[in-house]
Structures are given as structure tokens and as C-alpha cells.
Amino acid sequence: MEIDTNAKTEVMPIGLDTLTQLPKEHQKRHIEVRALDNLLPLKSVWQTSLHASGIRLRNAQKW
């Protein structure tokens, strides 16, 4: 089992789903995915109480 070092408590998976048509799954759930050249304009989102997720943001330029 891989341990998330950021987790406050241990989390056990309850199942596994394989998604083979990811764009269709996003469309079905009304999820918009965009590629951005610059993430800096989004930095203020992480400074609010709004829940936002960003994997490896510390690697983004000027972050």
C-alpha cells in the first residue's frame, strides 16, 4: 500500500474503476479541461477557502 504523506489519516481504497474514454467521462460530468501556459493567475485560488487541487504546482514557473 502506498502512503500519502500529506494525509492526516490513513485512507483505504474501496474499489477500482478503469476509465477508457476519459474525454467522454469528463463531458458526461460537465468537467472542462484546459491546458494553460501560465498558472500564476490561478495562484489566488489556493489562498482562499475554496477547495482547489493542484498536483506539483511547486514545479510551475514563478509559483
C-alpha positions as CSV (number, residue, x, y, z in Angstrom):
1,M,0.0,0.0,0.0
2,E,1.3,3.4,-0.9
3,I,1.1,6.0,1.9
4,D,0.1,9.6,1.1
5,T,2.5,11.6,3.3
6,N,0.1,14.6,3.2
7,A,-2.9,12.7,4.6
8,K,-3.9,13.3,8.2
9,T,-5.4,9.8,8.5
10,E,-5.0,6.5,6.6
11,V,-7.3,6.1,3.7
12,M,-8.2,2.7,2.2
13,P,-9.5,2.4,-1.3
14,I,-13.0,0.9,-1.7
15,G,-12.7,0.0,-5.4
16,L,-11.0,0.5,-8.7
17,D,-12.6,1.8,-11.9
18,T,-10.9,1.8,-15.2
19,L,-11.8,4.8,-17.4
20,T,-11.0,4.1,-21.0
21,Q,-12.8,7.1,-22.6
22,L,-11.7,9.9,-20.3
23,P,-12.9,12.8,-22.5
24,K,-16.4,11.2,-22.6
25,E,-16.4,10.8,-18.8
26,H,-15.5,14.5,-18.5
27,Q,-18.2,15.6,-20.9
28,K,-20.8,13.4,-19.1
29,R,-19.9,15.2,-15.8
30,H,-19.7,18.7,-17.3
31,I,-15.9,18.9,-16.5
32,E,-13.9,21.4,-18.6
33,V,-10.2,20.6,-19.0
34,R,-7.9,23.3,-20.4
35,A,-4.2,23.4,-20.9
36,L,-2.7,26.7,-19.7
37,D,0.8,28.1,-20.5
38,N,0.8,30.1,-17.2
39,L,-0.7,29.0,-13.9
40,L,0.2,32.2,-12.0
41,P,-3.2,33.8,-12.5
42,L,-4.7,30.9,-10.6
43,K,-2.5,31.3,-7.5
44,S,-5.0,33.4,-5.6
45,V,-7.5,30.4,-5.7
46,W,-5.2,28.4,-3.4
47,Q,-5.1,31.4,-1.0
48,T,-8.9,31.2,-0.4
49,S,-11.1,28.7,1.4
50,L,-12.3,27.4,-2.0
51,H,-11.3,23.8,-2.4
52,A,-8.8,23.5,-5.3
53,S,-6.3,20.9,-6.2
54,G,-3.0,21.3,-8.0
55,I,-0.6,18.5,-8.4
56,R,3.1,19.6,-8.4
57,L,2.2,23.3,-8.5
58,R,5.5,24.0,-6.7
59,N,7.2,23.0,-10.0
60,A,5.3,25.6,-12.0
61,Q,7.3,28.6,-13.1
62,K,7.1,31.6,-10.9
63,W,4.9,29.7,-8.4
